[in-house]
Amino acid sequence: MSELRFDPIRRRWSIIATERRFRPHEFKRPVMEPPGDVGGCPFEYGNEHTTPPEVFAIPRGPRLPNTPNWSVRVVPNKFPALGIEGELSREAVGIFDKVAGIGAHEVIVETPDHLRPMADLTPPEISLVFRAWRDRIVDLRRDTRIRYVLLFKNHGREAGASLYHPHSQLIATPIIPTVVVQELNVAREHWGHKERCVFCDLIAQERAFGDRMAIETERFVALEPFASAFPFETWILPKRHGHDFALCPDDLLEDLARLLHDFLRRIRALLDDPPYNLILHTAPSPHPRPGQPEFWSTIEYDFHWHIEFIPRITRIAGFEWGSGYSINPTPPEEAARFLRDVIVEPS
């Protein structure tokens, strides 16, 4: 029988539709996405002049800015959602509010190799991508107008990627995203009642139950949320409490890269390289606002950074939009079992 399950962290309901139970092969796409213009892509070696000037790069050896010989390169988005220039203003428009579109929108080019998606990068290469994420958060937080830096990866056109070349993005905003505020509020409320991190409690519980654990390493877990909104939705969390991704040392990022490499290869084997979104949720910029000191007073203890993975293999339709509920045809316990049991070819 189907179940309605409640997620106390995101405070939303999901319908786990066991009557519709889908297995991995039923989500596979009949047509694979073409790789696009190999050689003419602006993110490849030799095409650095076709992008805006880089703001960050991890070199492979001696190089000048905006030339080849890089491992990871970060450039402003040519068509930014928000811009860094201008004054930050806020005003009311009747019952509405308006804030100037101040922020940043950058592209993290993960490799110069057009045909190597993240699942084909080595763990050391993925760790360089995470270093770029961390260092760009640190740099953008120097701007006191920035309240949040959201890192995300769209893989595949159905997930929002306009270019095939492996890349992720960041958008820095002058307000904290609503979804993150929800998580922060729940974490703070849990800490206020129990003086424990809700995410640490979640990790301990799921490790004890075991049936929703997909992968566990010495320092990380990958688990299927109890009230998963989507089939194979996965959360990746560090076992040791940490509120801020920007504080992660290199060795922790290397461990994270090893887990993500393993996980992405399992997902590809199960679902035939599905489009997906990968999203980092971390603490906001440490710039307390007047009248809100309590918002930041316990954040070091109550929040817990994590990565959320959502494969885009089902569609949101009228019921989901109208109700705020999700319908998931694959129970998270089954998704975790598939991920644990899948056989992956050696890389």
N, C-alpha and C positions, 0 to 999 in steps of 0.2 A: 504494500500500500504506500502511496505517496505520503510525504511528510512536509509540513511547514517547519522550518528551522529558523531560529532567531540568532543573529550575530550581535553579541553585546558590545563589541568594539565599534562596529560601524552602525549599530542600532538599526538594522534593516532585516526584513524577512526574505527568505528564499524558499521556493518550493522545490524539493528534491523529488523529481517526477519519476519514481521507480517504475511506474507503469510504462513509461516511454524508454526505459533503460537503453542507452546507446553504448556500443562498444567502440574502441578506438578506430577500427577500420571504417566505421560508418561516418566518421568525420573527415576522411581523406578527400582532398580536392581532386577532381578529374583532370584539371588542366594546371600545369605548373606555370609560374610566372616567368616571362622571358627576362634575361639579365639586362636588357637595355643596351645602350651605346657603349660597348667595351672600347676603350681607347679614347673616346670623346667625353667621358664623364669628368666633370669638374673636380672630382675628389681623387683622381689618380695622379701618380707621379707625372710631372711635366706640365700639368694643367693648373698649377697653383695660381697663375696669373688670372684665371677665370673666376676665382672666388674673391670676396673681400679680404683684405689683409688679415693674416692670422693673429690671434690674440694669445695663443699658447701652442707649444709643440713639444713633443718628446722626440729628440733627434736620434738617429741611428749612428751618427758620427758627426764630424765637423760639417756645418752647413750655415748658410745665411738664411735669414727669415724669408719665407715665401719661395723657397726652392725645394727640390727633392731631398731625399735622404732623411726622412722622418718616419717614425713608427705610428704616432698618433698626432693629429693636427686639429686645432680648434679655430673655427672662423665664425664671424657673425653671419647669421642667416640673411640671405639676399632679400628675403621678403619677411621682415620681422613682424611678429605679433605686437611687440612692444619695443620702444626705443630708449636708449640711454640718455639722450640729450633732452634738456628742458627742465622746467620747474615742476615739482610735485605739488599738485593742488587738489583739494577736496571740496566739493560743494553739494548742496542739496538741490534737487530738481523736483519740487513738489514733495511727494512722499518718497521719491527715489533719491539715490546718491550717485555721484559721479566723481571718479578719480582720474587724474591725468594718466595717460598710457605710458608711464615711465617704467623702465625695466631693461631687460636684455633678452636677446634670443640668439642662441649660438648653436652651432653644429659641431659635434665631436666626430671627426672622421676616424674610424677605429682602426683602419689599416689602409695602406695604399693599394692593396690587392682587391680589384673590383669583384672577383668571383669567389671570395672567401668570407662567407657569413660568419657571425660570431661563433656558431657551433663548430666551425672549422678552424678557428684560431686556437693556438695553444694556450694553456693556462697562463704562462708568463706574458703572452700578448694581451690576454683579457685583463690581466692585472694592471697593465699600462693604461688601458681604457679607464679602469677604476681610479687610477692615480690622477688621470686628467679630470674625471668627475670631481674628485676630492679637491684638487688644487683650484679648479674654477669656482667651486663654492666658496673656498677661503678668500679668493681674490674679490669676488663680487660682493661679499659681505662687508668689504671695506667701505662700500657706499651705504651710508646710513638710510638712504631712501628705500633700499631693498629689504623686504621683510621675509622673503622666501625664495629659495632657488630649487625649482623642480627639475630633476633629471629624469629623462624617459627615453625609451627606445621603441620605435615603431618598425616592425619587421614585416614587410609585405604590403602591397597596396591596400588590401582590405583592412589593414591595421593603421593606415594613414601615411605610409612611406611613399613619397613622391619620386624618390630615386632608389635604385636597386642597391647601389654601393653601400656596404655596411657602415652605418653611422647611428649615432644617438643625438639627442638634443637636450638643451636646457632652456627654460624660460624663467627668468627672475622677475618677481612681481612686487609691487608696493603694498600688497595685502596678502595675508596668509590664505591659501586655498581652502574652500569650505570643507572638503573632505579631510584635509589635514587638521583643521580646527576641531572637527568632530572627534578625530582620534586623540588629539591633545586633551580635549575636555574629558573624554572617557578615562584616559590614563590618569589625569589629575584627580578625578572623582574617586577612582579605585585607590590611588595612593592615599587620598584623604581618609578613606574608610579603613584601609588595611595596612598602610605604610609598606606596600609592596607594588612592584611594577606589574601591570596587568599582562604585559607581553611575556615577562618572565614566568608568571603563573601559567599562561597559555602554553609556553614551551614545556614546563614541567608536567602539566596535565597530559599533553599530547605524547610526550615521551613515555609516560606511564601507560596510557591507553594503547599506543602503538599502531592502531589500525589506520590512522590518517597520516602517519609519517612516511614520506616518500624517500628521503635520503637523510642520513645523519653522518656528520663527520665529527672530528674532535672539537671543532669550534663553531659549527653551523648546523642548522636544521632546515630542511625543505619540507613543508607540510601542506596538506590540503585542508583549507578551513572547514570547520564543522558545517557552516551555512554557506558553502561556496555558491557564489552567484553564477558561475560559469563552469562547464566541464574542464577539469584539469587546471583550474585556478590554483595557484601555488604561492605561498608566502615563504620567503627565505629570510631567516633571522639569525643573528649571532647569539650563541648560547650565553655568553657573558654579557651582562647588561652594558649598554652603551647608547646614549641618547643622540649622538651626533656623528654622522658619517664623516664629517670633516676632520674628526679627531682620530680616524683610523690609521694605525701605522702600516707601513708597507707590507709587513709579514701577514697582517690580518687580511689585507686586500688580496694577497697571493692565495691564501686559503679560500677566500670567497671565490676567486677566479677558478680554482680547481673544482669547487662544488658546482658553479654555474656551467662550466664546460661539460661536466658529467650530466647535469640536468638537461641542458639543451640538446645533447646528443640522444638522451632517452626520449625526450619529447619528439624529436625529429623521427626517430625510429618508430614511435607509436603512431604519430599523426601525420607523417609524410611532410615534414617541414611546413607546419601551419603558420599563417600570419599571427603575430602576437604583439602585445604591448608589455614592456618591462618598465616598472615605475619605482623610483626610490622615494621613500618617505623618511625624512630626517627632521631634526629639530629646526625651528625657524632661526633666522638671523638673530644674534644676541643683542638686539637693540631695543630694550624695553621702551614702551610708549608711556607718556604721562597718564597717570590714572590707572595703569595696568601692571604695576609691579608684581602683583600676585600671580599673573599669568606665567611669569618666568621664574618664580621663586622656587618651584620644585621640579622644573622641567628636567634637570640633570638626573633626577631619581625616578620620575614617573614615566617619561617617554622612552621609547626603544626603537631605534632606526630599523628599517626592514625594507625588503624589495618585494614587490607584488608582480606576479606574472599572470597575464590573462591571454590565453589563446583565443583568436577570433574565429571560432568554429561554429558558433550559433548566432542567431540574429535576435535583436531586441525588437519586439513588435508592440502592438497596441496595448495588450494587457500589461506588459512590463512598464511602458511609459505611463499608463493610466493609474497603476496601482503602486508603483515603486517597488514591487516585488520582482524577483527574478525566477525563471524556471530553468532548473538544471537537470538535464536528463541522465547525468552520470553521477551517482552518489560519490562523495569524496573518498569514502573508504575503498570503493572499487578503483577510483583513479589512482590512489596511492599504491594499491596492490599492483596495478598495471605498471606503474613507474618503477616499483621495486623489482618486478619480475622480468622486465623487458631485457632482451639481449642486445647489446650494442657492439658493433664491430670495432676492433681496436683502431685508435686514431693514428 
